[in-house]
Amino acid sequence: MTEAPEQITISWKGINVYALPQSPGCCRRPPPEAQPKHILKDVSGIVKPRTLMAIMGASGAGKTTLMNILNSRNRGKLVLQGDVRLNGIEADREMIAGVSAYVQQDDLFVGTLTVREHLRFRALLRMDRRLSKEKRLAKVEEVIQELGLSKCADSVIGTPGRIKGISGGEMKRLSFASEALTNPPLMFCDEVTSGLDSFMAQSVVQSLRTMVSKGHTILCTIHQPSSEVYDMFDEVLLLAEGRVAYMGNKDGAIDFFQRNGFTCPKNYNPADFYILTLAIVPGNEGEGRKRVKQICDQFKGTQETVCMEEAITEVNKKSSQNYSALKELIDVKRYGASYFQQLRSVLWRSGITTLRDPLVLRVKLIQALVIGLVLGLVYLKTDNDYTQDEVMNVNGIIFLVITNVTFTNVFSILNSFPLEVPVFLREYGSGLYRVDVYYIAKSLVEIPSLVIVPFLFITVLYWMSGLYYDAESFLVCAGIGILGANVAASFGYIVSCSASDVSIALAIAPPLIIPVMLFGGFFLNNGTIPDWFIWLKYLSWFKYANEMMIVNQWRNIDSIECENSNGTASERCFRNGDAVIDSLNFDKGNQYLNLGLLFALIAGFRIISFLALYIRARRSSS
Ligand SMILES: Nc1ncnc2c1ncn2[C@@H]1O[C@H](COP(=O)(O)OP(=O)(O)OP(=O)(O)O)[C@@H](O)[C@H]1O
């Protein structure tokens, strides 16, 4: 059996929350007459261990705001008055995070893992590092049993709309199981049953009841529970217009409303009745507000309020006795696992995700093969006797190679990475791993695809299109293409880590790539770039890769026919490869410099994208 957690009583007193007036647009101040919005108004409450509390109220009542204040997350720029206490001790963010878990409304998982693998991954990263691996894995099995996940333990979690996986109810239970591994004494759950049918909703709340019976304190916001689900809660907190309309034993709520002239009809779901009674109906706001004010004012004078305030005072008095036990709980490290354990686990997960979802790699390989074949057929040539018009073709192929590896790799990152960011932010926020661990693991796992795919494309195109027939030149060309693909992917990461979603990433990438492409030496001669744009030339991996590939192609060509393929005399004649290189203002002596600059761009872009991800992660967890 799971050991009982330390017991936590959470209390809050005189909570007032204000949202400051927002500016109506960029660079504009809010109008001087704008007042802060008073969201929560003098809200107090207490929840003791072994209690499952439902926070309910109409939409906009302040449930989410209260939950965020109590668990000290997602507060944004709200102004807070009042205090939140754990076992009577005034709690700061670290303290709350140290003893609690937050099960958020949307379940975010890596869909390719099975339920058991996901829980093992979390157990290795999140549980106390002093526990042996065997104990952690045993805990995973216990949690699987307790939360009724045995049937689906080896099923893949799935990704809605892509990979069929476990049901919505199982996913919700898996969210609880993920948090239950660390046995947090206090749990906050947002919208626990939304999107579930009544049977699933009951089974999820039953899981919470099991945890509560072991000593956990659990607070849930819940929308329209069925009577059966409502009956499973011990206590209820009803919010209306940011005020407490009722808080206490759920059976007492019926009496309280009845005493004030609001009788719940027989066979009517009490939860629906409270929400309807406390709702402000559009078109009849005046009456609704009067009713809410009356109920909230009445509740302030009730015995329930007096008892609640006494209970808060009582627990506050004992705060000094509780301090050392609580301190021990909180003194856990930010990360449950060592750096190398984090790296090993995240690498394992990234690897398994790539292997189990081979479709992406397969599509990339087929795409490389098809584009290589099509371009190869267009430029088909099987010897190294070049005519003047073939010089232009060869230079075109070289630029096409760089353009293709750039666009396929940038857009593949833009289309995939922003979708993974929410899972990363959630896991980073829960202290699973560091940003650098995630970034390094991700970068290492994708190396094979960043090598194999461009290599396949260049192999097909190189030999079909009459580029210089020589194994060494081919390998140099493939190597430059692979480097170009890596610079492009690193650039894709800068955009993906800075943009908030896929559509924004896709919108900002082309205007950033096009200038870099323009200075690649194909559309604009390298010697004619205006001085004020020279700096852009230095950021252009197109320029470095193009110069290297052009030199690699032409440096061994000693003579070129002075006529076109159809036998006509060409107006301009490049007599040998060097003449072609010179005409583009490229320099044979720049090969090593260009190579170094390509590596420098990879390193620079990776560092910038890492910093962008780091800033984003820090912001989202503050
Ligand atoms: N940062 C904010 N700035 C301005 N107003 C806010 C902010 N956060 C919340 N509010 C307002 O405070 C009120 C309560 O919002 P909250 O999200 O807590 O309600 P809720 O009961 O959770 O609603 P729902 O059930 O619809 O999610 C709403 O009127 C909302 O518009």
The ligand as an SDF file (V2000), in Angstrom:
LIG
                    3D

 31 33  0  0  0  0  0  0  0  0999 V2000
   -5.8980   38.5970  -15.8580 N   0  0  0  0  0  0  0  0  0  0  0  0
   -7.1540   39.0390  -15.8770 C   0  0  0  0  0  0  0  0  0  0  0  0
   -7.4150   40.2820  -16.3130 N   0  0  0  0  0  0  0  0  0  0  0  0
   -8.6780   40.7560  -16.3500 C   0  0  0  0  0  0  0  0  0  0  0  0
   -9.7570   40.0480  -15.9510 N   0  0  0  0  0  0  0  0  0  0  0  0
   -9.5600   38.8070  -15.5170 C   0  0  0  0  0  0  0  0  0  0  0  0
   -8.2480   38.2150  -15.4590 C   0  0  0  0  0  0  0  0  0  0  0  0
   -8.3600   36.9600  -14.9830 N   0  0  0  0  0  0  0  0  0  0  0  0
   -9.6830   36.7510  -14.7570 C   0  0  0  0  0  0  0  0  0  0  0  0
  -10.3960   37.8390  -15.0740 N   0  0  0  0  0  0  0  0  0  0  0  0
  -11.8560   38.0210  -14.9440 C   0  0  0  0  0  0  0  0  0  0  0  0
  -12.2090   37.5720  -13.6530 O   0  0  0  0  0  0  0  0  0  0  0  0
  -13.4450   36.8690  -13.6950 C   0  0  0  0  0  0  0  0  0  0  0  0
  -13.2680   35.4770  -13.1200 C   0  0  0  0  0  0  0  0  0  0  0  0
  -12.4900   34.7090  -14.0400 O   0  0  0  0  0  0  0  0  0  0  0  0
  -12.1900   33.1700  -13.7980 P   0  0  0  0  0  0  0  0  0  0  0  0
  -11.4840   32.6670  -14.9890 O   0  0  0  0  0  0  0  0  0  0  0  0
  -11.5570   32.9970  -12.4900 O   0  0  0  0  0  0  0  0  0  0  0  0
  -13.6740   32.5810  -13.7590 O   0  0  0  0  0  0  0  0  0  0  0  0
  -14.1620   31.0680  -13.7490 P   0  0  0  0  0  0  0  0  0  0  0  0
  -15.1620   30.9560  -12.6520 O   0  0  0  0  0  0  0  0  0  0  0  0
  -13.0060   30.1490  -13.6840 O   0  0  0  0  0  0  0  0  0  0  0  0
  -14.8780   30.9770  -15.1480 O   0  0  0  0  0  0  0  0  0  0  0  0
  -15.0130   29.7130  -16.1440 P   0  0  0  0  0  0  0  0  0  0  0  0
  -15.8220   28.7030  -15.4150 O   0  0  0  0  0  0  0  0  0  0  0  0
  -15.7490   30.3040  -17.2980 O   0  0  0  0  0  0  0  0  0  0  0  0
  -13.6260   29.2680  -16.4600 O   0  0  0  0  0  0  0  0  0  0  0  0
  -13.9030   36.8820  -15.1250 C   0  0  0  0  0  0  0  0  0  0  0  0
  -14.8070   37.9440  -15.2980 O   0  0  0  0  0  0  0  0  0  0  0  0
  -12.6310   37.1560  -15.9080 C   0  0  0  0  0  0  0  0  0  0  0  0
  -12.9170   37.8430  -17.0930 O   0  0  0  0  0  0  0  0  0  0  0  0
  1  2  1  0
  2  3  1  0
  2  7  2  0
  3  4  2  0
  4  5  1  0
  5  6  2  0
  6  7  1  0
  6 10  1  0
  7  8  1  0
  8  9  2  0
  9 10  1  0
 10 11  1  0
 11 12  1  0
 11 30  1  0
 12 13  1  0
 13 14  1  0
 13 28  1  0
 14 15  1  0
 15 16  1  0
 16 17  2  0
 16 18  1  0
 16 19  1  0
 19 20  1  0
 20 21  2  0
 20 22  1  0
 20 23  1  0
 23 24  1  0
 24 25  2  0
 24 26  1  0
 24 27  1  0
 28 29  1  0
 28 30  1  0
 30 31  1  0
M  END
$$$$
